[in-house]
Amino acid sequence: APAVISAAAVDENPEYISVKSPLVGVFYAAPAENAEPYVTIGDHVKKGQTLCVVEAMKLMNEISAEEEGTILEICVTNGQMVEFGTELFRIGKR
């Protein structure tokens, strides 16, 4: 019989943690239009630290890091519409 692979095992990359959007909305890299972005490439982030905001139906939803690590890649652009499951960040493991 074919092996059953759980989705978590497939998504698990040993090199980095993939942060995906938990909802459909608009990605914002900063808290306000002229503000500094929450994070930039190379930043070290702590568990629970805000990475970005996804606005859905006029609600600002803060997306936070689930694990500690370093921002390797920001996969979307500011103001971009994102779908559920869109990769937002790649965080390198320590």
Stockholm file with secondary structure:
# STOCKHOLM 1.0

chainA/1-94         APAVISAAAVDENPEYISVKSPLVGVFYAAPAENAEPYVTIGDHVKKGQTLCVVEAMKLMNEISAEEEGTILEICVTNGQMVEFGTELFRIGKR
#=GR chainA/1-94 SS CCCCCCHHHHHCCSSEEEEECSSSEEEESSSSTTSCCSCCTTCEECTTCEEEEEEETTEEEEEECSSCEEEEEECSCTTCEECTTCEEEEEECC
#=GC SS_cons        CCCCCCHHHHHCCSSEEEEECSSSEEEESSSSTTSCCSCCTTCEECTTCEEEEEEETTEEEEEECSSCEEEEEECSCTTCEECTTCEEEEEECC
//
